[in-house]
Amino acid sequence: MSVFHLAFTVTDLESSRKFYSELLGCKEGRSSDTWVDFNFFGNQLSLHLGEVVKRSKTNSNVENVSVPMPHFGCVLDWNIFYNLADKLQSKDIKFIIKPSVRFEGLPGEQATMFFEDTSGNAIELKAYRHPSEVFSK
């Protein structure tokens, strides 16, 4: 079994706990006074109290859309993506990039959305129309 692990900083554990568990539906794992782990759609996120890494002033251009750098995220099932997008929209989440489809009709067609957690960390969630095309050229 391979599980991706990402550790990064947040400014407040309690607001982060609510964001990742209640809003995104991630199950909380181990924790201490200074960090907390989450099951982030099958991957391990470790949120540590500290100074948050600032976003770059330079974004990346993907299909003429300005994508925040750095960012992290996860590839979800198509239906899970849209269910979560509906939930986030109903909670009035401020999107950096609203849920949309890119590379439409091409290999790698994907639904994507970008938003920030409560500490300003940029997150991208996406889903491929055909999951077998995740690594296609």
N, C-alpha and C positions, 0 to 999 in steps of 0.2 A: 504494500500500500504506500502510495506517495501522497503526502499532504503538503501543500505550500504553506510556509510560515512567514509572516510579516510582522515585525515589531516597529512601532512608531510612537510618537509622543502626542499627548492630548493635554489640554489645559485643566480639565476637570473630569474626574472619574464618574461622578454621579450623573452628570448630563450625558456623558458618553455611554454609560450603562443604559440609560433610557433610550437614547438614539439607536444603539446597535441591537438591544434586546426588544424593546417595545415597538419601535418603528420598523426596523429591518427584519425582526424576527429571529435574530441570532441568539443561540443558547450560550449563556455565560458558563465559563469553566472556572479554573483556579484563579485566585486573586490574592492580593495583599493590600496594604494601605497605599501602595505606590503603583500598582499595575493590575490589570485584569485581562484574562484571555477570553476570546469568543470563538465559537464555531461559526465562521463566516462562510456559509454555504459549502461546508465540507473542508474548509481551510482554517488554519489557526492564525488569528490576529491577536497580538499582544499589545495592549494599549498601556503606555507608561506615562506617568505624570512628567511633564517637562516643557521646555520651550519647543513650540511647534515649528517644524521646518517650513519656511516661507515658500510660497509658490514662486516660480520663475516669472520674470517679466516677459519672457519669451514663451509663447504658446506654439503648439504644433498645428499645422494645417492638414486636416484630413477631409477630403472631398469639399474643399472650400469652407470648412467649419473650423473655427479657432478652438483647439482642444487644450485645456489647462495642463501644465506640466509643473511638477510631477503629479501623477495620480496613480491610484491603484484600484483594483476592482475584481470582478469575477464574471465568468461566463455562466449564464443561467439557462435553464430550459425556457423555450419560447413562451409557454403559457405562464410559467412562474414569473418571468420578466414582466409580462403585461399585467398580471395580478398585482405585483409589487408596484409597478408604475401607477396603476389606478389608486392604490392605497396611498402612495406618496402624494399624488395630486390631490386626493381628498383631504390630506393633512396640510395642504398649502405649503409644501416644501418649495423653497426657492431653487429652481434648477439653474445650473450653469448652462446646460444644454438640455432642453426638454426632450422627453422620449420621442425618438424618431427612427426612421430606417435609413441606413446608408448602404451604398453599393447595391441598390435595388436592381434585381434581375441579373446580377453578376455573381460569379463565385465569391463566397464570403459575405453574401447579403446578411446584414445584421441589424437588429434593433439595439439602440444604445441610449443611455441617459447619463448625465453628469450632474452631481450635486456635492455639497460639502457636508461633513459632519459638524458637530457643535464646536469643534476646535478649528475649523477651516481647512481640514484635510480634504482634498478633492478625490471623489470616488466616481468610478465609471462602472455601471452594470450594463451588461450586454447579453444578447442571445442571438445565436445564428439560426437562420431559417432552416438550414441543413447542417446539423452539428458536425457532420463529417468534414465540413469545409473550414473548420477552425484554423487549420494550418495550410490551407490551399493557397496557391499563388495566383 
